[in-house]
Amino acid sequence: MPKLRRVSGAEAIRALEKLGFEQIRQRGSHVVLKKQTAQSAAGCVVPLHRELAIGTLHSILKQAGVTVEDFVAQL
C-alpha cells in the first residue's frame, strides 16, 4: 500500500473528481462531493485547507469508498 502524502483540500478534490465524483455544494470551507453508481451513492466532505492531515485524508477516502492506491494514482 503506498503511503499517503500531505495534500491540500483542492488537490484532494481534483483527484476525487478524476475518480468520478462531482461537487454538489459548498458551505464555507467544506465541499460536499458525491458519486452516483448503479448500486448506490457515495459521498464525502472535503475541507478546503491548505494541508490536510493524514488521518483526515484517510477518513475522506473511507467515506468515499476509494482505496489509497486509486487516490494516489490520480494525484
KOLVO-255150 format. One record per atom (N, C-alpha, C): x negated, y negated, z negated; atom name; residue number from 0. Coordinates in Angstrom, 3 decimals. Atoms other than C-alpha are relative to their C-alpha. Example, Ala and Ser with C-alpha at 12.3 -4.5 7.8 and 13.67 -1.06 7.14 Angstrom:
BEGIN
PT      east     north        up  atom  seq
PT    -0.890     1.190     0.000     N    0
PT   -12.300     4.500    -7.800    CA    0
PT    -0.900    -1.200     0.000     C    0
PT     0.820     1.190     0.060     N    1
PT   -13.670     1.060    -7.140    CA    1
PT     0.770    -1.090    -0.730     C    1
END
This chain:
BEGIN
PT      east     north        up  atom  seq
PT    -0.846     1.179     0.000     N    0
PT     0.000     0.000     0.000    CA    0
PT    -0.892    -1.243     0.000     C    0
PT     0.819     1.210    -0.028     N    1
PT    -1.510    -3.361     0.993    CA    1
PT     0.356    -0.932    -1.153     C    1
PT    -0.240     0.941     1.082     N    2
PT    -1.912    -5.982    -1.678    CA    2
PT     0.694    -1.241     0.542     C    2
PT    -0.656     1.253    -0.364     N    3
PT     0.350    -8.981    -1.558    CA    3
PT    -0.927    -1.153    -0.322     C    3
PT     0.754     1.208     0.287     N    4
PT    -1.425   -12.285    -1.270    CA    4
PT     0.997    -1.100    -0.335     C    4
PT    -0.879     1.113     0.347     N    5
PT    -0.030   -15.523    -2.597    CA    5
PT     0.390    -0.755     1.267     C    5
PT    -0.512     0.741    -1.149     N    6
PT     2.151   -17.254    -0.027    CA    6
PT     0.931    -1.094    -0.508     C    6
PT    -0.949     1.043     0.364     N    7
PT     4.298   -20.356    -0.057    CA    7
PT     1.416     0.494     0.280     C    7
PT    -1.387    -0.356    -0.256     N    8
PT     8.071   -20.224    -0.019    CA    8
PT     0.332    -0.074     1.480     C    8
PT    -0.258     0.152    -1.438     N    9
PT     8.120   -21.463     3.586    CA    9
PT    -0.596     1.164     0.792     C    9
PT     0.616    -1.144    -0.684     N   10
PT     5.711   -18.696     4.687    CA   10
PT     0.826     1.265    -0.214     C   10
PT    -0.824    -1.176     0.295     N   11
PT     7.867   -16.076     2.963    CA   11
PT     1.287    -0.034     0.819     C   11
PT    -1.231     0.127    -0.782     N   12
PT    10.986   -17.411     4.701    CA   12
PT    -0.274     0.328     1.466     C   12
PT     0.340    -0.289    -1.393     N   13
PT     9.276   -17.304     8.120    CA   13
PT    -0.193     1.498     0.228     C   13
PT     0.229    -1.444    -0.140     N   14
PT     8.162   -13.694     7.561    CA   14
PT     1.317     0.765    -0.084     C   14
PT    -1.292    -0.679     0.120     N   15
PT    11.659   -12.647     6.441    CA   15
PT     0.879    -0.263     1.226     C   15
PT    -0.767     0.283    -1.216     N   16
PT    13.212   -14.382     9.463    CA   16
PT    -0.477     0.874     1.157     C   16
PT     0.516    -0.905    -1.023     N   17
PT    10.924   -12.311    11.709    CA   17
PT     0.544     1.409    -0.194     C   17
PT    -0.560    -1.320     0.308     N   18
PT    12.399    -9.241     9.972    CA   18
PT     1.517     0.037     0.186     C   18
PT    -1.422    -0.002    -0.301     N   19
PT    15.938   -10.284    10.945    CA   19
PT     0.878    -0.760    -0.968     C   19
PT    -0.788     0.777     0.948     N   20
PT    17.045   -12.435     8.013    CA   20
PT     0.280    -1.377     0.585     C   20
PT    -0.311     1.363    -0.424     N   21
PT    18.742   -15.777     8.611    CA   21
PT     0.390    -0.830    -1.211     C   21
PT    -0.314     0.894     1.102     N   22
PT    19.163   -18.786     6.381    CA   22
PT     1.504    -0.239    -0.028     C   22
PT    -1.432     0.204     0.171     N   23
PT    22.694   -19.023     5.016    CA   23
PT     0.267    -1.383    -0.572     C   23
PT    -0.191     1.303     0.628     N   24
PT    22.438   -22.043     2.753    CA   24
PT    -1.217    -0.346    -0.844     C   24
PT     1.074     0.468     0.866     N   25
PT    20.116   -24.110     0.612    CA   25
PT     0.608    -0.929    -1.037     C   25
PT    -0.424     0.894     1.069     N   26
PT    20.689   -25.770    -2.729    CA   26
PT    -1.251    -0.402    -0.756     C   26
PT     1.229     0.466     0.627     N   27
PT    17.857   -27.878    -3.994    CA   27
PT    -1.189     0.659     0.663     C   27
PT     1.208    -0.618    -0.538     N   28
PT    14.632   -25.955    -3.594    CA   28
PT     0.144     1.504     0.198     C   28
PT    -0.214    -1.439    -0.169     N   29
PT    16.207   -22.498    -3.222    CA   29
PT     0.785     0.269     1.284     C   29
PT    -0.615    -0.358    -1.268     N   30
PT    17.079   -20.971     0.149    CA   30
PT     0.555     1.416    -0.103     C   30
PT    -0.640    -1.313     0.005     N   31
PT    19.513   -18.055     0.480    CA   31
PT    -0.087     0.570     1.407     C   31
PT     0.140    -0.702    -1.270     N   32
PT    18.715   -15.569     3.254    CA   32
PT     0.860     1.249    -0.019     C   32
PT    -0.845    -1.182    -0.082     N   33
PT    20.916   -12.746     4.491    CA   33
PT    -0.267     0.727     1.307     C   33
PT     0.145    -0.839    -1.183     N   34
PT    20.629    -9.854     6.920    CA   34
PT     1.171     0.964     0.033     C   34
PT    -1.162    -0.874    -0.153     N   35
PT    23.706    -8.028     8.188    CA   35
PT    -0.397     1.209     0.825     C   35
PT     0.239    -1.234    -0.740     N   36
PT    23.291    -4.393     9.209    CA   36
PT     1.326     0.713     0.183     C   36
PT    -1.230    -0.737    -0.250     N   37
PT    25.826    -1.859    10.387    CA   37
PT     0.566     0.606    -1.285     C   37
PT    -0.451    -0.652     1.224     N   38
PT    25.956    -0.159     6.969    CA   38
PT     0.277    -1.002    -1.118     C   38
PT    -0.144     0.916     1.138     N   39
PT    25.543    -3.100     4.569    CA   39
PT    -0.656    -1.337     0.315     C   39
PT     0.657     1.297    -0.115     N   40
PT    24.244    -6.585     3.997    CA   40
PT    -1.053    -0.109    -1.098     C   40
PT     1.058     0.220     0.978     N   41
PT    21.009    -7.505     2.256    CA   41
PT    -0.268    -1.493    -0.067     C   41
PT     0.257     1.417     0.161     N   42
PT    20.263   -10.896     0.830    CA   42
PT    -1.043    -0.247    -1.064     C   42
PT     0.984     0.369     1.004     N   43
PT    17.680   -12.720    -1.223    CA   43
PT    -0.052    -1.517    -0.117     C   43
PT     0.164     1.426     0.267     N   44
PT    16.894   -16.128    -2.700    CA   44
PT    -1.487    -0.291    -0.083     C   44
PT     1.416     0.352    -0.038     N   45
PT    13.524   -17.750    -1.958    CA   45
PT    -0.156    -1.443    -0.462     C   45
PT     0.264     1.378     0.411     N   46
PT    12.320   -20.810    -3.880    CA   46
PT    -1.034    -0.636     0.929     C   46
PT     0.931     0.706    -0.887     N   47
PT    10.547   -23.397    -1.743    CA   47
PT    -1.144    -0.601    -0.800     C   47
PT     1.140     0.454     0.775     N   48
PT     7.500   -23.604    -3.972    CA   48
PT    -1.251     0.031     0.872     C   48
PT     1.252     0.044    -0.752     N   49
PT     4.003   -24.374    -2.754    CA   49
PT    -0.691     1.355    -0.031     C   49
PT     0.617    -1.319     0.144     N   50
PT     2.819   -20.997    -4.054    CA   50
PT     0.914     0.875    -0.849     C   50
PT    -0.861    -0.919     0.740     N   51
PT     4.986   -18.044    -5.111    CA   51
PT    -0.861     0.949    -0.825     C   51
PT     0.683    -0.985     0.831     N   52
PT     3.865   -15.846    -7.988    CA   52
PT     0.210     1.390     0.612     C   52
PT    -0.075    -1.347    -0.578     N   53
PT     3.185   -12.233    -7.012    CA   53
PT     1.239     0.744    -0.503     C   53
PT    -1.185    -0.655     0.553     N   54
PT     5.924   -10.974    -9.347    CA   54
PT     1.278    -0.526     0.620     C   54
PT    -1.167     0.600    -0.651     N   55
PT     8.425   -13.396    -7.830    CA   55
PT     0.142     0.542     1.407     C   55
PT    -0.037    -0.519    -1.367     N   56
PT     7.487   -12.236    -4.343    CA   56
PT     0.435     1.463     0.019     C   56
PT    -0.459    -1.391     0.103     N   57
PT     7.927    -8.588    -5.387    CA   57
PT     1.508     0.059    -0.221     C   57
PT    -1.434     0.029     0.265     N   58
PT    11.394    -9.432    -6.723    CA   58
PT     0.789    -0.385     1.248     C   58
PT    -0.664     0.419    -1.231     N   59
PT    12.327   -11.198    -3.487    CA   59
PT     0.066     1.161     0.984     C   59
PT     0.034    -1.127    -0.926     N   60
PT    11.243    -8.190    -1.425    CA   60
PT     0.915     1.130    -0.464     C   60
PT    -0.889    -1.032     0.539     N   61
PT    13.139    -5.823    -3.732    CA   61
PT     1.462    -0.366     0.275     C   61
PT    -1.360     0.467    -0.297     N   62
PT    16.315    -7.924    -3.381    CA   62
PT     0.335     0.206     1.472     C   62
PT    -0.225    -0.058    -1.437     N   63
PT    15.911    -7.976     0.386    CA   63
PT    -0.056     1.420     0.548     C   63
PT     0.133    -1.370    -0.483     N   64
PT    15.160    -4.261     0.655    CA   64
PT    -1.100     0.137     1.043     C   64
PT     1.112     0.014    -0.954     N   65
PT    11.894    -4.932     2.511    CA   65
PT    -1.226     0.601    -0.682     C   65
PT     1.221    -0.577     0.567     N   66
PT     8.720    -2.925     1.984    CA   66
PT    -1.137    -1.015     0.095     C   66
PT     1.167     0.887     0.009     N   67
PT     5.430    -4.639     1.214    CA   67
PT    -0.730     0.094     1.332     C   67
PT     0.692    -0.187    -1.269     N   68
PT     3.915    -3.157     4.390    CA   68
PT     0.656    -0.792     1.115     C   68
PT    -0.726     0.740    -1.031     N   69
PT     6.635    -4.628     6.609    CA   69
PT    -0.184    -1.494    -0.173     C   69
PT     0.139     1.424     0.283     N   70
PT     6.353    -8.011     4.922    CA   70
PT    -1.390    -0.496     0.377     C   70
PT     1.381     0.413    -0.288     N   71
PT     2.546    -8.186     5.168    CA   71
PT    -0.260     0.001     1.506     C   71
PT     0.184    -0.061    -1.461     N   72
PT     2.721    -7.204     8.860    CA   72
PT     0.560    -1.240     0.686     C   72
PT    -0.626     1.175    -0.605     N   73
PT     4.881   -10.268     9.553    CA   73
PT    -0.689    -1.306    -0.366     C   73
PT     0.687     1.235     0.406     N   74
PT     2.575   -12.777     7.833    CA   74
PT    -0.984    -0.484     0.999     C   74
END
